[in-house]
Amino acid sequence: MSTEARRVVVDPITRIEGHLRIEAETDANGVIQQAYSAGTMVRGIEIILRGRDPRDAWAFAQRICGVCTLVHGIASVRAVEDALGYQVPANANLVRNLMIGSQYVHDHVMHFYHLHALDWVDVVSALSADPAATSTLAQSLSSYPRSSPGHFADVQRRIKALVESGQLGIFANAYWGHPAYKLPPEANLMAVAHYLDALAWQRDVAALHAIFGGKNPHPHFLVGGVPNPIDLNSDSAINSKRLSQVQEIITRMREFVDQVYVPDTLAIAGFYKDWAAQGEGLGNFMCYGDFPATSINDPAKFMVPRGVILDRNLSDIQEVDLHDPAQIQEFVSHAWYDYADGKQTGLHPYDGETTLNYTGPKPPYQQLDVNDGYSWLKSPRWRGKAVEVGPLARMLMMYATGHDQARELVDMTLSRLEVPIDALFSTLGRTAARTLETKIFADAMQGWYDQLIYNIKAGDTKTFNPTLWDPTSWPKKARGAGFMEAPRGALGHWIVIENGKIANYQAVVPSTWNAGPRDAGGQPGAYEAALAGHRLHDPKQPIEILRTIHSFDPCIACAVHVMDPDGQQLIEVKVV
């Protein structure tokens, strides 16, 4: 990290998930005037998929990311099903909903504690906390059983040993002692304890994907349904024992969300209300929608509605058509890609191109040439407008369309924090939205599970539709859009099938929508717009940039990928 000509550079900004560089231009008072978001790895998955069997696409596309361990698989099979007119059985839809819901709950909890909380929680400050007072604080917030003075004293001893060793390990590379930290020592100790608890919790709840998908990460999928049959008396199928394990996992998920995640979010947010007026950016929000009640092709029956909100107007929801070339286009005017018709052209994903044209600086370099290409991310736009996707967009969409639980949770949060509804459009609002939707989806999982059990008891165990599995029944040319609301936002895979093989494949991922560079008209992406106006207390320790960018939960691994044009290995990394 360095400063030059009033430009602050943070590279990489993500704690775990991919290579993201942020450059921010500040005025003499340290206020950000312009910001630039650069993905610093090159994309190539779409190239790999050309010429392959569409039914196998999910297995390759799912490797786009190792964090969202199933979302690209779901989007991929839905793309093929949309192209071929597949309808999946009711049980397959329920199993997919359960797997997607589990991904949300697991991913959001992990993000809050292990990727974002340390922007607000001072680990070193926890050393001065009183464990008994910490216990009193924790018990005032919830009935979580791991709240005794002895437990917090043990956590404090572990932190002390790390600090005294000079090896902070998982707590390294942060700005401990920065004046922007506002939590009292006891709140810091409680949050660190829950950070450690979440590490153990996530290991157990990840088993749901292994039960329904065979393994985790990267569970198995199947065009036309789900791969595991249901047979209560079989050791190799989804049987009574495995279904009981699923119920136990859902219960553990809901308990941790209710007793730890939601109370911690509200408690921490109470000390950072000033962030309820910072970090909005675009004011435009988009959802593809997800969690279908029946058919994946009927947005009217999605639990999360589809639509676009422009200029904060919650009373006017714009319709989204993923097939309409006038609605969704990707631009490359400020990316290191070329289009055959020129860099000012916008292409719908059905006609998308992934052609490299790197003319940028060779690492290490001081700063980007933002007047030229400066990112391996493209710039997607909806009807020419930059939009934000993700938890805030989903909660706004559910709130605007009258989802009862969403309205109740949002109104409760605003009342508890004593902030106006405009606080939703902020860094704090984005972080709170992620927590609140986790509560909604965790509760919904119980309903999907109950419906699955009801179907099985009624004799319906079908999980796969074989009617279109034979490629000789397919049209010579077909195309489809597979979509879902991934934890980080609207995810779409577009496929063109010719003579039974993939002719073109394009994925437009949430971090491309949010982290993409400026377009041909100079419109900034969501990250870039959200940073404008931030005042940096210390440009050498730009915690303010981290807070807002991490509130989006960036996952640049989804948006860019490394491969040699000839498919050869580029580098081998050895861990010693």
Secondary structure as the mmCIF struct_conf table of DSSP 4:
data_model
#
loop_
_struct_conf.conf_type_id
_struct_conf.id
_struct_conf.beg_label_comp_id
_struct_conf.beg_label_asym_id
_struct_conf.beg_label_seq_id
_struct_conf.end_label_comp_id
_struct_conf.end_label_asym_id
_struct_conf.end_label_seq_id
STRN STRN1 SER A 2 GLU A 4
TURN_TY1_P TURN_TY1_P1 ALA A 5 ARG A 6
STRN STRN2 ARG A 7 VAL A 10
BEND BEND1 ASP A 11 PRO A 12
BEND BEND2 ARG A 15 GLY A 18
STRN STRN3 LEU A 20 THR A 26
TURN_TY1_P TURN_TY1_P2 ALA A 28 ASN A 29
BEND BEND3 GLY A 30 GLY A 30
STRN STRN4 VAL A 31 VAL A 31
STRN STRN5 ILE A 32 GLY A 39
BEND BEND4 MET A 41 MET A 41
HELX_RH_AL_P HELX_RH_AL_P1 ILE A 45 LEU A 49
TURN_TY1_P TURN_TY1_P3 ARG A 50 GLY A 51
BEND BEND5 ARG A 52 ARG A 52
HELX_RH_3T_P HELX_RH_3T_P1 PRO A 54 ASP A 56
HELX_RH_AL_P HELX_RH_AL_P2 ALA A 57 ALA A 61
HELX_RH_3T_P HELX_RH_3T_P2 GLN A 62 ILE A 64
BEND BEND6 GLY A 66 CYS A 68
TURN_TY1_P TURN_TY1_P4 THR A 69 LEU A 70
HELX_RH_AL_P HELX_RH_AL_P3 VAL A 71 LEU A 84
TURN_TY1_P TURN_TY1_P5 GLY A 85 GLY A 85
HELX_RH_AL_P HELX_RH_AL_P4 ALA A 90 MET A 110
HELX_RH_PI_P HELX_RH_PI_P1 HIS A 111 HIS A 116
HELX_RH_3T_P HELX_RH_3T_P3 ALA A 117 ASP A 119
TURN_TY1_P TURN_TY1_P6 TRP A 120 TRP A 120
TURN_TY1_P TURN_TY1_P7 VAL A 123 VAL A 123
HELX_RH_3T_P HELX_RH_3T_P4 VAL A 124 SER A 128
HELX_RH_AL_P HELX_RH_AL_P5 PRO A 131 LEU A 141
BEND BEND7 PRO A 145 PRO A 145
HELX_RH_AL_P HELX_RH_AL_P6 PRO A 149 SER A 165
TURN_TY1_P TURN_TY1_P8 GLY A 166 GLY A 166
HELX_RH_3T_P HELX_RH_3T_P5 GLY A 169 PHE A 171
BEND BEND8 ASN A 173 ALA A 174
TURN_TY1_P TURN_TY1_P9 TRP A 176 GLY A 177
TURN_TY1_P TURN_TY1_P10 PRO A 179 ALA A 180
HELX_RH_AL_P HELX_RH_AL_P7 PRO A 185 VAL A 205
TURN_TY1_P TURN_TY1_P11 ALA A 206 ALA A 206
HELX_RH_AL_P HELX_RH_AL_P8 ALA A 207 GLY A 213
BEND BEND9 GLY A 214 HIS A 218
STRN STRN6 LEU A 222 LEU A 222
TURN_TY1_P TURN_TY1_P12 VAL A 223 GLY A 224
STRN STRN7 GLY A 225 GLY A 225
BEND BEND10 PRO A 227 ASN A 228
STRN STRN8 ILE A 230 ILE A 230
TURN_TY1_P TURN_TY1_P13 LEU A 232 ASN A 233
TURN_TY1_P TURN_TY1_P14 ASP A 235 SER A 236
BEND BEND11 ALA A 237 ALA A 237
STRN STRN9 ILE A 238 ILE A 238
HELX_RH_AL_P HELX_RH_AL_P9 SER A 240 PHE A 256
HELX_RH_PI_P HELX_RH_PI_P2 VAL A 257 TYR A 261
HELX_RH_AL_P HELX_RH_AL_P10 VAL A 262 ALA A 269
TURN_TY1_P TURN_TY1_P15 GLY A 270 PHE A 271
HELX_RH_3T_P HELX_RH_3T_P6 LYS A 273 ALA A 277
BEND BEND12 GLN A 278 GLN A 278
BEND BEND13 LEU A 282 LEU A 282
STRN STRN10 PHE A 285 CYS A 287
STRN STRN11 ASP A 290 PRO A 292
BEND BEND14 ALA A 293 THR A 294
TURN_TY1_P TURN_TY1_P16 ILE A 296 ASN A 297
HELX_RH_3T_P HELX_RH_3T_P7 PRO A 299 LYS A 301
STRN STRN12 PHE A 302 VAL A 304
HELX_LH_PP_P HELX_LH_PP_P1 PRO A 305 ARG A 306
STRN STRN13 GLY A 307 ILE A 309
TURN_TY1_P TURN_TY1_P17 ASP A 311 ARG A 312
TURN_TY1_P TURN_TY1_P18 LEU A 314 SER A 315
STRN STRN14 ILE A 317 GLN A 318
HELX_LH_PP_P HELX_LH_PP_P2 GLU A 319 GLU A 319
TURN_TY1_P TURN_TY1_P19 LEU A 322 HIS A 323
TURN_TY1_P TURN_TY1_P20 PRO A 325 GLN A 327
STRN STRN15 ILE A 328 PHE A 331
TURN_TY1_P TURN_TY1_P21 SER A 333 HIS A 334
BEND BEND15 ALA A 335 TRP A 336
STRN STRN16 TYR A 337 ASP A 338
TURN_TY1_P TURN_TY1_P22 ALA A 340 ASP A 341
TURN_TY1_P TURN_TY1_P23 LYS A 343 GLN A 344
STRN STRN17 GLY A 346 LEU A 347
HELX_RH_3T_P HELX_RH_3T_P8 PRO A 349 ASP A 351
STRN STRN18 THR A 355 LEU A 356
BEND BEND16 GLY A 360 GLY A 360
HELX_LH_PP_P HELX_LH_PP_P3 PRO A 361 LYS A 362
BEND BEND17 PRO A 363 PRO A 364
BEND BEND18 GLN A 366 GLN A 366
TURN_TY1_P TURN_TY1_P24 VAL A 370 ASN A 371
BEND BEND19 ASP A 372 ASP A 372
BEND BEND20 TRP A 376 LEU A 377
STRN STRN19 SER A 379 TRP A 382
TURN_TY1_P TURN_TY1_P25 ARG A 383 GLY A 384
STRN STRN20 LYS A 385 LYS A 385
STRN STRN21 GLU A 388 GLU A 388
BEND BEND21 GLY A 390 GLY A 390
HELX_RH_AL_P HELX_RH_AL_P11 PRO A 391 ALA A 400
TURN_TY1_P TURN_TY1_P26 THR A 401 GLY A 402
HELX_RH_AL_P HELX_RH_AL_P12 ASP A 404 LEU A 417
TURN_TY1_P TURN_TY1_P27 GLU A 418 GLU A 418
HELX_RH_3T_P HELX_RH_3T_P9 ILE A 421 LEU A 424
BEND BEND22 PHE A 425 SER A 426
HELX_RH_AL_P HELX_RH_AL_P13 THR A 427 LYS A 457
TURN_TY1_P TURN_TY1_P28 ALA A 458 GLY A 459
STRN STRN22 PHE A 464 PHE A 464
TURN_TY1_P TURN_TY1_P29 THR A 467 LEU A 468
BEND BEND23 ASP A 470 ASP A 470
HELX_RH_3T_P HELX_RH_3T_P10 PRO A 471 SER A 473
BEND BEND24 TRP A 474 TRP A 474
BEND BEND25 LYS A 476 LYS A 476
STRN STRN23 LYS A 477 ALA A 486
TURN_TY1_P TURN_TY1_P30 PRO A 487 ARG A 488
STRN STRN24 GLY A 489 GLU A 498
TURN_TY1_P TURN_TY1_P31 ASN A 499 GLY A 500
STRN STRN25 LYS A 501 VAL A 508
HELX_RH_AL_P HELX_RH_AL_P14 PRO A 510 ALA A 515
TURN_TY1_P TURN_TY1_P32 ALA A 520 GLY A 521
HELX_RH_AL_P HELX_RH_AL_P15 ALA A 526 LEU A 531
TURN_TY1_P TURN_TY1_P33 ALA A 532 GLY A 533
HELX_LH_PP_P HELX_LH_PP_P4 HIS A 534 HIS A 534
STRN STRN26 ARG A 535 ARG A 535
HELX_LH_PP_P HELX_LH_PP_P5 LEU A 536 LEU A 536
BEND BEND26 HIS A 537 HIS A 537
TURN_TY1_P TURN_TY1_P34 PRO A 539 LYS A 540
BEND BEND27 GLN A 541 GLN A 541
HELX_RH_AL_P HELX_RH_AL_P16 ILE A 543 SER A 551
TURN_TY1_P TURN_TY1_P35 PHE A 552 PHE A 552
HELX_RH_3T_P HELX_RH_3T_P11 ILE A 556 CYS A 558
TURN_TY1_P TURN_TY1_P36 ALA A 559 ALA A 559
TURN_TY1_P TURN_TY1_P37 PRO A 565 ASP A 566
#
